[in-house]
Amino acid sequence: MAQIGVAKIGNKDLVWSVLATFFKMGAGVLLFPVILRMLPAETVGIWTVFTVVTSLSLLLDFGFNSSFSRNVAYIFTGVESLQKNGFSNASDSVNYDLLKSTIRAMRWFYSRVAIALLVLLLTLGTWYIHTLLQTYKGDTTEIYVAWFLLCIINTYNLYTLYYESLMRARGFVKRLNQIILVGNIAYIAVAAVLVLTGFGLVSIVSAQIASVVIIRILSKKYFFDSELVDSLSAANDNRFKEVLTAIYPNAVKVGLTGLGGFLINKSATFIGALYLPLEDIGSYGITMQVVMVFVAMGNLYYTVYLPKVFQWRVEHDFLAIRSVYLKSVGLLVLVYLVCGIGVALCGNWFLSLIGSQTYLFGGALLFVTLLVAFLEQNHAMAGAFLLSKNEVPFFRASLLSAAATLFLLFLFLAYLKIGLWGLILAPGIAQLCYQNWKWPLEMIKDLKKSKL
């Protein structure tokens, strides 16, 4: 029988998380010398749009990924049933009927959203790419081939997304990060070889295909070990509708929050591409890629321990939650200070050294970009800890911030015409009005309550 509780998480998990994150988020940065030297600025702009499309694809998950992961972690902690809010009392054994029903619910859900994604990408997505290519000076056939490959891999990625959720929920953090590391080394190797041999944007998408397939196959093999397979084979999955009913309310709230987050953080690329030159979008894209590396590094500590945070909520171990949260905030501050100074001093010097055709933001624009990203990530981290209570207090605020961001983007780009500043200031102003301070404040109140 599988061990009750999420698997032990310690320093080895953290070390492997550092390595995996470096290769996962840093893969784009590690390929910068090749991509920026070999591809024109216009093509880099299209690549930026492709990366946002990948993010949009995951948005169709609509909050079920984190909700499934959280509830599977509760199951391995011993809960006998799943609740719409909060959680039931835990026993001293894993309920395999509930676990098998949850896995069936995951497969049922992702098979349907994957089909919806494919239809959406092949219709509206292709129309959008066709619109962008009206002014493109390069080989449009290459872009269309890359686009259709991207449609296929994004559909497969979404359909099999639950494998990673299962691994994290069971506490297999070290093994998952080892698998991610292997997949992203494959991504870097395939992309570098194909770009250097002249395959352009098709190279990067082909590398993404290799990486995703490797990660999914290895994750499935490791999670469904012989012991778990034997336990599940003796269980039944007839509670899967009950699982969906329990997970649905909070999943939708998390999904709406994710939609709001996407509109806040990613809509600048889609809307900006309609008003600004693709060269500017390319500069914005590589700057945000670097910022996302900061985000990933700053998130390392809490993402490793998040499955344990779910368990500690069930066990009412508030001291452990407080310790992880405070260390997580400290790491986030340190990463942005050290890495921000490094990029400001050396970023464009390095790109010039390698002969890049595209450059990062500089000066005040870079400083404001980093500040906006830090405040965003600080409140997102607080929200993740609050979510461990199986409650979603922030979904309405996220949607309102998203609406404000869209309004400000059109105002800044279409009417005030302030260019790249508009892409940064729109989400920054919208978030500063409420979310940047609200959720860290709520987390501080939660920590104070836990002392009682």
C-alpha positions in Angstrom: 0.0 0.0 0.0 1.2 3.5 -0.8 2.5 5.6 2.1 0.0 7.9 3.7 0.8 11.5 3.3 2.7 13.5 0.6 6.2 12.1 0.1 8.9 13.8 2.2 10.3 17.0 0.7 13.7 18.3 1.6 16.9 19.9 0.4 17.5 17.4 -2.4 14.1 18.3 -3.9 15.1 22.0 -3.7 18.4 21.4 -5.4 16.8 19.5 -8.3 14.1 22.1 -8.5 16.8 24.8 -8.9 18.5 22.8 -11.7 15.2 22.0 -13.5 14.0 25.6 -13.3 17.3 26.8 -14.6 16.9 24.7 -17.7 13.1 25.1 -18.0 12.9 28.8 -17.7 16.4 29.4 -18.8 16.1 27.4 -21.9 15.0 30.4 -23.9 17.8 32.5 -22.4 20.4 29.8 -23.1 19.2 29.7 -26.7 19.3 33.5 -27.0 22.8 33.6 -28.4 21.8 31.2 -31.2 18.2 32.5 -31.8 19.1 36.2 -31.7 22.1 35.8 -34.0 20.4 33.5 -36.5 16.8 34.9 -36.6 15.8 38.4 -37.8 14.1 40.7 -35.3 10.7 40.2 -37.1 10.9 36.4 -36.6 11.8 36.9 -33.0 8.6 39.0 -32.7 6.6 36.0 -34.2 8.4 33.7 -31.7 7.2 36.0 -28.9 3.6 35.6 -30.1 4.1 31.8 -30.2 5.2 31.7 -26.6 2.1 33.7 -25.6 -0.1 31.3 -27.6 1.4 28.4 -25.5 0.5 30.3 -22.4 -3.0 30.8 -23.7 -3.3 27.1 -24.5 -2.7 26.2 -20.8 -5.3 28.8 -19.9 -8.0 26.4 -21.2 -7.2 24.2 -18.3 -9.3 26.8 -16.5 -8.0 26.2 -13.0 -8.6 22.5 -13.0 -4.9 21.7 -13.0 -4.1 23.3 -9.6 -7.5 22.2 -8.2 -6.9 18.6 -9.2 -3.3 18.7 -7.8 -4.4 20.2 -4.5 -7.2 17.6 -4.1 -4.9 14.7 -5.0 -2.5 15.9 -2.3 -5.5 15.9 0.1 -6.3 12.3 -1.0 -2.7 11.1 -0.3 -3.0 12.9 3.1 -5.9 10.6 3.9 -9.1 12.5 3.3 -12.2 10.3 2.6 -14.1 12.8 0.4 -13.5 16.0 -1.5 -15.2 19.2 -0.5 -16.2 22.3 -2.4 -14.6 24.4 0.3 -12.2 23.3 3.0 -11.5 19.6 3.4 -12.8 16.6 5.3 -11.1 14.8 8.2 -8.2 12.6 7.3 -7.8 8.9 8.0 -4.7 6.8 8.3 -5.0 5.3 4.8 -5.3 6.3 1.1 -8.8 6.0 -0.3 -8.0 4.4 -3.7 -11.6 4.5 -4.9 -11.5 8.3 -4.5 -8.0 8.5 -6.1 -9.0 6.4 -9.1 -12.2 8.4 -9.5 -10.2 11.6 -9.5 -7.8 10.3 -12.1 -10.7 9.3 -14.3 -12.2 12.8 -13.8 -8.9 14.3 -14.9 -8.8 12.3 -18.1 -12.4 13.0 -18.8 -11.9 16.7 -18.5 -8.6 17.1 -20.4 -9.7 15.0 -23.4 -12.5 17.5 -24.0 -10.6 20.7 -23.4 -7.8 19.4 -25.7 -10.2 19.0 -28.6 -11.6 22.5 -27.9 -8.1 23.9 -28.0 -7.2 22.3 -31.3 -10.4 23.7 -32.9 -9.7 27.2 -31.5 -6.0 27.2 -32.6 -6.8 26.0 -36.1 -9.5 28.6 -36.6 -9.1 31.8 -34.7 -5.4 31.2 -34.1 -4.6 30.7 -37.8 -6.6 33.8 -38.6 -4.6 35.9 -36.1 -1.3 34.6 -37.5 -2.4 35.3 -41.0 -3.2 38.9 -40.0 0.3 39.4 -38.5 2.0 38.0 -41.6 0.5 40.6 -43.9 3.5 42.8 -43.2 6.0 40.1 -42.6 9.1 40.3 -44.9 10.4 36.8 -44.3 9.3 33.3 -45.5 5.7 32.9 -44.5 5.6 29.2 -45.4 8.1 28.5 -42.7 5.9 30.4 -40.2 2.8 28.5 -41.2 4.5 25.1 -40.8 5.8 26.1 -37.4 2.3 27.3 -36.5 0.6 24.0 -37.3 3.3 22.0 -35.4 2.7 24.3 -32.5 -1.1 23.6 -32.7 -0.4 19.9 -32.4 2.1 20.0 -29.5 0.0 22.4 -27.5 -3.0 20.1 -27.9 -1.0 17.1 -26.7 0.6 19.1 -23.9 -2.8 20.1 -22.6 -4.3 16.6 -22.9 -1.5 15.1 -20.8 -1.1 18.0 -18.4 -2.4 16.0 -15.4 0.7 13.8 -15.3 2.7 16.6 -13.8 -0.1 17.4 -11.4 -0.2 13.9 -10.1 3.6 13.8 -9.6 3.6 17.1 -7.6 0.5 16.1 -5.6 2.2 12.8 -4.5 5.3 14.7 -3.5 7.6 13.3 -6.2 9.2 16.7 -6.6 12.8 15.6 -7.0 11.9 12.9 -9.6 9.6 15.3 -11.5 12.4 17.9 -11.6 14.9 15.3 -12.8 12.4 14.5 -15.7 11.9 18.1 -16.5 15.7 18.6 -16.6 16.1 15.8 -19.1 13.2 17.2 -21.2 14.6 20.7 -21.3 18.2 19.5 -22.1 16.6 17.8 -25.1 14.8 21.0 -26.0 18.0 23.0 -25.9 19.9 20.4 -27.9 17.3 20.0 -30.6 16.6 23.7 -31.0 20.3 24.7 -31.2 21.1 22.0 -33.8 18.1 22.8 -36.0 18.4 26.6 -35.8 22.1 26.4 -36.7 21.2 24.2 -39.7 18.8 26.8 -41.0 15.3 25.5 -40.0 14.3 28.8 -38.4 11.2 28.9 -36.2 10.3 25.3 -37.1 13.4 24.4 -35.0 12.1 25.8 -31.8 8.7 24.2 -32.2 10.2 20.8 -33.0 12.4 21.1 -29.9 9.2 21.8 -27.9 7.7 18.6 -29.3 10.7 16.5 -28.2 10.7 18.1 -24.7 7.0 17.7 -24.0 6.8 14.0 -25.2 9.9 13.0 -23.1 8.5 14.7 -19.9 5.0 13.2 -20.3 6.2 9.6 -21.0 8.6 9.6 -18.0 6.2 11.3 -15.6 3.5 8.7 -16.4 5.9 5.8 -16.0 7.2 7.0 -12.6 3.8 8.0 -11.0 2.0 4.8 -11.9 4.5 2.4 -10.2 3.7 -1.2 -9.8 2.5 -0.8 -6.2 0.1 2.0 -7.1 -1.1 0.2 -10.2 -2.0 -2.9 -8.1 -3.9 -0.7 -5.6 -5.8 1.1 -8.3 -6.7 -2.1 -10.2 -8.6 -3.3 -7.1 -10.5 0.0 -6.8 -13.4 1.4 -8.7 -13.8 4.9 -10.3 -17.6 5.4 -10.1 -17.2 8.5 -8.0 -15.7 10.6 -10.8 -18.8 12.7 -11.2 -18.8 13.4 -7.5 -15.2 14.5 -7.8 -16.0 16.9 -10.7 -18.9 18.3 -8.7 -16.6 19.0 -5.7 -13.7 20.4 -7.6 -15.8 22.5 -10.2 -16.7 25.6 -8.1 -13.1 26.4 -6.9 -11.6 25.3 -10.2 -13.8 27.8 -12.1 -12.8 30.5 -9.7 -9.1 29.7 -10.1 -9.7 29.5 -13.9 -11.3 33.0 -13.9 -8.3 34.2 -11.9 -6.0 32.6 -14.5 -7.9 34.3 -17.3 -7.5 37.6 -15.5 -3.8 36.9 -15.0 -3.3 36.0 -18.6 -5.1 39.2 -19.8 -2.9 41.2 -17.3 0.4 39.6 -18.2 0.1 38.3 -21.8 -2.5 40.5 -23.6 0.2 43.2 -24.1 1.8 40.9 -26.7 -1.3 40.3 -28.7 -2.6 43.9 -28.6 0.9 45.4 -28.9 1.6 43.4 -32.1 -1.4 45.2 -33.7 0.0 48.7 -32.9 3.8 48.4 -32.6 6.4 47.1 -35.0 7.3 43.4 -34.7 10.9 44.5 -33.9 9.5 46.2 -30.7 7.5 43.2 -29.8 10.7 41.1 -30.2 12.5 43.4 -27.7 9.5 43.2 -25.3 9.4 39.4 -25.7 13.1 38.7 -24.8 12.9 41.2 -21.9 9.9 39.3 -20.5 11.6 36.0 -21.1 14.4 37.2 -18.8 11.9 38.5 -16.3 10.2 35.0 -16.3 13.5 33.5 -15.3 13.5 35.8 -12.3 10.0 34.7 -11.5 10.9 31.0 -11.7 14.0 31.4 -9.5 12.1 33.5 -7.0 9.3 30.9 -6.9 11.6 28.0 -6.3 11.2 27.5 -2.6 7.5 27.8 -2.3 6.7 25.7 -5.4 8.8 22.8 -4.1 7.0 22.9 -0.7 3.5 23.7 -1.9 2.3 20.0 -1.8 3.5 20.0 1.8 1.6 23.3 2.5 -1.6 21.6 1.4 -0.9 18.7 3.8 0.0 21.1 6.7 -3.3 22.9 6.2 -5.1 19.6 6.7 -3.0 19.0 9.8 -3.2 22.6 11.1 0.6 23.0 11.2 0.6 26.7 10.8 4.1 27.2 12.0 5.5 25.2 9.1 3.4 27.2 6.6 4.6 30.5 8.1 8.2 29.4 7.9 7.9 28.4 4.2 6.1 31.7 3.3 8.6 34.0 5.0 11.6 32.2 3.4 9.8 32.3 0.0 9.3 36.1 0.2 12.9 36.6 1.2 14.2 34.6 -1.8 11.9 36.5 -4.1 13.4 39.8 -2.9 16.9 38.6 -3.2 16.5 37.2 -6.7 15.1 40.4 -8.1 17.8 42.6 -6.5 20.7 40.5 -7.6 19.5 39.5 -11.0 17.9 42.8 -11.8 21.2 44.6 -11.2 23.1 42.1 -13.3 20.7 42.4 -16.3 20.7 46.2 -16.1 24.5 46.3 -16.1 25.4 43.5 -18.5 22.3 42.4 -20.5 22.6 44.4 -23.6 26.4 44.4 -23.5 26.2 40.6 -23.7 23.7 40.7 -26.6 25.9 43.1 -28.5 28.8 40.8 -27.9 27.1 37.9 -29.6 25.8 40.0 -32.5 22.2 40.0 -31.6 19.7 41.7 -33.8 17.3 42.2 -30.9 17.9 43.9 -27.5 16.5 44.1 -24.0 14.8 47.2 -22.6 17.2 49.6 -20.9 17.2 52.4 -18.3 14.0 53.5 -16.7 11.8 51.2 -18.8 13.8 48.1 -17.6 13.5 49.3 -13.9 9.8 49.8 -14.1 9.4 46.4 -15.9 11.2 44.7 -13.0 9.3 46.5 -10.4 5.9 45.7 -11.9 6.9 42.0 -12.3 8.1 41.8 -8.6 4.9 43.3 -7.2 2.9 40.9 -9.4 4.8 37.9 -8.2 4.7 38.9 -4.6 0.9 39.0 -4.5 0.6 35.9 -6.6 2.8 34.0 -4.1 0.5 35.2 -1.2 -2.5 34.1 -3.2 -1.1 30.6 -3.7 -0.7 30.2 0.1 -4.2 31.5 0.7 -5.5 29.0 -1.9 -4.1 26.1 0.3 -7.3 26.7 2.4 -9.3 25.4 -0.6 -10.8 28.9 -0.9 -10.4 31.4 -3.8 -10.9 34.9 -2.5 -9.2 36.7 -5.4 -10.9 35.7 -8.6 -13.2 38.8 -8.9 -10.3 41.1 -8.2 -8.3 39.4 -10.9 -11.0 39.9 -13.5 -11.4 43.5 -12.6 -7.7 44.1 -12.9 -7.7 42.3 -16.3 -10.5 44.6 -17.5 -8.6 47.7 -16.3 -5.4 46.4 -18.0 -7.2 46.0 -21.4 -8.7 49.4 -21.1 -5.4 51.0 -20.3 -3.6 49.1 -23.1 -5.9 50.4 -25.7 -5.7 53.9 -24.2 -1.9 54.0 -24.1 -1.3 52.3 -27.5 -4.2 53.4 -29.7 -4.8 57.0 -28.4 -1.9 58.2 -26.3 0.6 56.3 -28.5 3.3 55.9 -25.8 4.7 52.7 -27.3 6.5 50.2 -25.2 5.8 52.2 -22.0 2.1 51.4 -22.5 2.8 47.6 -22.5 4.4 47.9 -19.0 2.4 50.6 -17.4 -1.1 49.2 -18.2 -0.8 46.0 -16.1 1.4 47.8 -13.5 -1.2 50.5 -12.8 -4.1 48.1 -12.8 -2.5 45.8 -10.3 -1.2 48.5 -8.0 -4.7 49.8 -7.4 -5.7 46.6 -5.4 -4.0 43.2 -5.9 -0.4 44.2 -5.3 -1.1 45.1 -1.7 -4.4 43.3 -0.9 -3.2 39.6 -0.9 0.1 40.1 0.8 -1.9 41.9 3.5 -4.4 39.1 3.8 -1.5 36.6 4.1 0.0 38.6 6.9 -3.4 38.6 8.7 -3.5 34.8 8.2 -0.1 34.4 9.7 -1.1 36.4 12.7 -4.2 34.4 13.2 -2.2 31.2 13.2 -0.3 32.3 16.3 -3.5 32.2 18.3 
